[in-house]
Structures are given as C-alpha cells and as structure tokens.
Amino acid sequence: MKKLLAEFIGTFWLVLGGCGSAVLAAAYPELGIGFAGVSLAFGLTVLTGIYALGHISGAHFNPAVSIGLWMGGRFEAKNLLSYIVAQVLGAIAGAGILYLIASGRAGFEAGSFAANGFGEHSPGGYNMMSAFITEVVLTFMFLMVILGATHSKAPKGFAGIAIGLALTLIHLISIPVTNTSVNPARSTSQAIFADNWAIPQLWLFWIAPIIGALLAGLVYKYISSEE
C-alpha cells in the first residue's frame, strides 16, 4: 500500500504541476509561460517526484512506464494492475483539484482542459497518423532513457535529472502535435474534465504509449542486459 500511495501521489503531482501549468499559466496571454514553460513544468514534476518518492515505489507515475519496465525485466507482472490503477486514480485526483482551481476564474470554460487530441483537436492540426507515430516513438525514447538511467551500471544519483530532462524535451517536440501524452493516466484524467470530444480520442493515448513502451523494453533488454 505504501508503494501504491507513492504512485498515487506522484501521478497526482505530475498532473497538477504539468497540466496545471498549461491550464492556469499558459492559457492566458497576459499571464502565459508558453509551451516551453509547460514543457519544463512536466519535466520538473517528474524530476522532483523521482527524488521524493522513487525510493518507495520506483516513481513510475505512468502506466506506460510500468509496462515498459515490466517488458524490460525490471518490474514484476503481479504489480502491474495495482500500479496502473493507483496512477490513474492519482491523475484523476490531480485533474479534479485542477478543475476546482481553474473554475474559480470568472468566465471559465473547460474547453480542451489540457487534453490530448489529433485532427482538429491537435494544437497544430496534425492528423491521427502523425499523432500515433509521435506518441509511439517518443514513449519509446522516454523508456529508453528511463531504462538506461536506472541501469545498474549507470552513474548513481542522476537518473531523476536525465528522466526529467527527457520529459521536458519530449514536450518541446510534441505539444504542437498531440499536446503530449506519453502517459495514459495523464491523458485519461484530462479527458474526463474536457469537452466531450476528448473521451472518443482517448484510445490512441493508451494504445500508442503502450506500444512504444513495450518496444523499448524489448530493445533495451536485448542491447543492455543487467548481467
């Protein structure tokens, strides 16, 4: 239960900090931090969450990460479902708190609420294929960084920095394409509170990150075993 609570809190923090920066600080031109600021916010939530909670649960905060670590031989299958449930619930709790805060502004409309989308709901108007490729490839690279930075032969104590910077870079690349998911829990939490277009597109932001994570687990296990 301690591990699951850590995953709940960490994913809560990722959504509140990352999506909160988009909904609260980037949505209004006069107050905005821009998409570069949002990218940094997501990276900082993961970086700080890893150092705060990594020694308890491993600091996955993302169903795709848990699945990729399992495929890479770093995580036991028996813990997968409970971790994913804790992550999704933590993300929804974070989105709920964010909604309560954001709705306190006069004239508030949920709109996209930092949800992920493609086609007319892509920030840059990218189609479904572009979104799918983006999410698969960037989740693949995210897991490659995670698996490498946490390898037994990697320099100790720096994994959180590498992983946080990787997530920042991923957002800098893909916010214009999908608003950046690489995390099914994060996508689910925002889709629940966004306008009704988000739920029908949510399937892509589960399937694509999981495919990318599974591929990364297989590839990294092949090129760099722990032995």
C-alpha positions as CSV (number, residue, x, y, z in Angstrom):
1,M,0.0,0.0,0.0
2,K,2.9,2.4,0.7
3,K,4.1,1.9,-2.9
4,L,0.7,2.4,-4.3
5,L,0.2,5.5,-2.3
6,A,3.5,6.8,-3.6
7,E,2.4,6.2,-7.2
8,F,-0.9,7.9,-6.5
9,I,0.8,11.0,-5.0
10,G,3.5,11.1,-7.7
11,T,0.9,10.9,-10.6
12,F,-1.3,13.5,-8.8
13,W,1.7,15.8,-8.7
14,L,2.6,15.2,-12.3
15,V,-0.9,16.2,-13.4
16,L,-1.4,19.0,-11.0
17,G,2.0,20.5,-11.9
18,G,2.3,19.7,-15.6
19,C,-1.3,20.1,-16.7
20,G,-1.8,22.9,-14.1
21,S,0.9,24.9,-15.8
22,A,-1.0,24.5,-19.1
23,V,-4.4,25.3,-17.8
24,L,-3.6,28.0,-15.3
25,A,-0.3,29.6,-16.5
26,A,-0.2,29.1,-20.3
27,A,-3.9,29.6,-21.2
28,Y,-4.0,33.4,-20.9
29,P,-1.6,35.5,-23.0
30,E,-1.2,38.2,-20.3
31,L,-0.1,35.6,-17.8
32,G,1.3,32.9,-20.0
33,I,4.5,30.9,-19.7
34,G,4.2,29.5,-23.2
35,F,4.6,25.8,-24.3
36,A,8.3,25.9,-23.4
37,G,7.3,26.7,-19.8
38,V,4.7,23.9,-19.8
39,S,7.4,21.5,-21.1
40,L,9.7,22.5,-18.3
41,A,6.9,22.1,-15.7
42,F,6.2,18.5,-16.8
43,G,9.9,17.7,-16.5
44,L,10.2,19.3,-13.1
45,T,7.2,17.3,-11.7
46,V,8.9,14.1,-12.7
47,L,12.3,15.1,-11.6
48,T,11.1,16.2,-8.1
49,G,8.8,13.2,-7.8
50,I,11.6,10.8,-8.5
51,Y,13.8,12.2,-5.8
52,A,10.9,12.4,-3.3
53,L,9.2,9.0,-4.0
54,G,11.5,6.9,-6.1
55,H,12.9,5.1,-3.2
56,I,9.4,4.0,-2.2
57,S,7.8,2.9,-5.4
58,G,10.3,3.4,-8.2
59,A,8.5,6.6,-9.3
60,H,6.7,5.3,-12.4
61,F,3.8,7.8,-12.3
62,N,2.8,6.4,-15.7
63,P,1.2,3.1,-16.9
64,A,3.4,3.1,-20.0
65,V,6.5,3.3,-17.8
66,S,5.3,0.4,-15.6
67,I,4.6,-1.7,-18.7
68,G,7.9,-0.8,-20.3
69,L,9.8,-1.7,-17.1
70,W,8.0,-5.0,-16.9
71,M,8.9,-5.8,-20.5
72,G,12.5,-4.8,-19.8
73,G,12.6,-7.2,-16.9
74,R,12.7,-4.5,-14.2
75,F,9.2,-4.9,-12.8
76,E,7.1,-7.8,-11.7
77,A,3.9,-8.6,-13.6
78,K,1.9,-9.2,-10.4
79,N,2.2,-5.5,-9.5
80,L,1.2,-4.1,-12.9
81,L,-2.5,-3.8,-12.4
82,S,-2.3,-2.3,-9.0
83,Y,0.3,0.3,-10.1
84,I,-1.8,1.3,-13.1
85,V,-5.0,1.7,-11.0
86,A,-3.1,3.9,-8.5
87,Q,-1.6,6.0,-11.3
88,V,-5.0,6.6,-13.0
89,L,-6.7,7.4,-9.7
90,G,-3.9,9.8,-8.8
91,A,-4.1,11.5,-12.1
92,I,-7.9,11.9,-11.9
93,A,-7.5,13.4,-8.4
94,G,-4.9,15.9,-9.7
95,A,-7.2,16.8,-12.5
96,G,-10.1,17.2,-10.1
97,I,-8.2,19.6,-7.9
98,L,-7.0,21.5,-11.0
99,Y,-10.6,21.8,-12.2
100,L,-11.7,23.2,-8.9
101,I,-9.0,25.8,-9.0
102,A,-9.4,26.7,-12.7
103,S,-13.2,27.0,-12.4
104,G,-12.7,29.8,-9.8
105,R,-12.0,32.3,-12.6
106,A,-14.9,34.3,-14.0
107,G,-15.8,33.1,-17.5
108,F,-14.1,29.7,-17.1
109,E,-14.8,27.1,-19.8
110,A,-13.4,23.6,-19.6
111,G,-12.6,23.5,-23.3
112,S,-9.7,21.1,-24.0
113,F,-8.5,21.3,-20.4
114,A,-5.0,20.2,-21.5
115,A,-6.4,17.1,-23.0
116,N,-4.6,15.2,-25.8
117,G,-6.0,15.1,-29.3
118,F,-5.5,14.8,-33.0
119,G,-7.1,16.2,-36.1
120,E,-9.0,19.4,-35.3
121,H,-8.1,18.9,-31.6
122,S,-4.3,18.8,-32.2
123,P,-2.8,22.2,-31.3
124,G,-1.0,22.2,-34.7
125,G,-3.7,20.4,-36.7
126,Y,-1.8,17.1,-37.1
127,N,-3.8,14.1,-38.2
128,M,-4.3,10.7,-36.4
129,M,-1.3,9.0,-38.1
130,S,1.1,11.9,-37.1
131,A,-0.3,11.7,-33.5
132,F,0.1,7.9,-33.4
133,I,3.7,7.9,-34.7
134,T,4.6,10.7,-32.3
135,E,3.3,9.0,-29.2
136,V,4.8,5.6,-30.1
137,V,8.3,7.0,-30.9
138,L,8.5,9.5,-28.0
139,T,7.3,7.0,-25.5
140,F,9.9,4.5,-26.9
141,M,12.6,7.1,-26.3
142,F,11.3,8.0,-22.9
143,L,11.5,4.4,-21.8
144,M,15.0,4.0,-23.3
145,V,16.2,6.9,-21.2
146,I,14.5,5.5,-18.1
147,L,15.9,2.0,-18.6
148,G,19.3,3.4,-19.3
149,A,19.4,6.0,-16.5
150,T,18.3,3.4,-13.9
151,H,20.6,0.6,-15.1
152,S,22.9,-0.9,-12.5
153,K,25.9,0.3,-14.4
154,A,24.6,3.9,-14.9
155,P,26.0,6.7,-12.8
156,K,24.3,6.8,-9.4
157,G,22.0,9.6,-8.3
158,F,21.5,11.2,-11.7
159,A,18.5,9.2,-13.0
160,G,15.9,11.8,-11.9
161,I,17.7,14.6,-13.8
162,A,18.0,12.6,-17.0
163,I,14.4,11.4,-16.9
164,G,13.1,14.9,-16.1
165,L,15.0,16.5,-18.9
166,A,13.9,13.8,-21.3
167,L,10.2,14.5,-20.5
168,T,10.9,18.2,-21.0
169,L,12.4,17.5,-24.4
170,I,9.5,15.2,-25.3
171,H,7.0,18.0,-24.6
172,L,9.1,20.6,-26.6
173,I,8.8,18.2,-29.6
174,S,5.2,17.1,-29.3
175,I,3.0,19.7,-27.7
176,P,2.1,21.0,-31.2
177,V,1.2,17.5,-32.4
178,T,-0.8,15.9,-29.6
179,N,-0.5,18.3,-26.6
180,T,1.9,15.5,-25.4
181,S,0.7,12.4,-23.7
182,V,3.3,9.5,-23.4
183,N,1.2,8.8,-20.3
184,P,-2.2,7.2,-20.5
185,A,-3.1,8.2,-16.9
186,R,-2.4,11.8,-17.6
187,S,-4.5,11.6,-20.8
188,T,-7.4,9.9,-19.0
189,S,-7.5,12.5,-16.2
190,Q,-7.8,15.4,-18.6
191,A,-10.3,13.8,-21.0
192,I,-12.7,13.3,-18.1
193,F,-12.9,17.1,-17.4
194,A,-12.5,18.3,-21.0
195,D,-15.3,18.8,-23.6
196,N,-16.9,15.7,-24.9
197,W,-14.5,15.2,-27.9
198,A,-11.7,14.1,-25.7
199,I,-13.0,10.7,-24.5
200,P,-13.6,9.3,-28.0
201,Q,-9.9,10.1,-28.9
202,L,-8.5,8.7,-25.7
203,W,-7.9,5.2,-27.1
204,L,-4.9,6.5,-29.1
205,F,-3.3,7.8,-26.0
206,W,-3.4,4.4,-24.3
207,I,-2.5,2.2,-27.3
208,A,0.4,4.3,-28.7
209,P,2.3,4.9,-25.5
210,I,1.9,1.2,-24.5
211,I,3.2,0.1,-27.9
212,G,6.2,2.4,-27.6
213,A,6.9,1.2,-24.0
214,L,6.7,-2.5,-25.0
215,L,9.1,-1.9,-27.9
216,A,11.6,-0.1,-25.7
217,G,11.5,-2.8,-23.0
218,L,12.3,-5.4,-25.7
219,V,15.0,-3.4,-27.4
220,Y,16.8,-2.3,-24.2
221,K,16.7,-5.8,-22.7
222,Y,18.4,-7.0,-25.9
223,I,21.1,-4.4,-26.1
224,S,22.0,-4.0,-22.4
225,S,21.2,-6.8,-20.0
226,E,21.8,-6.4,-16.3
227,E,24.3,-9.3,-16.2
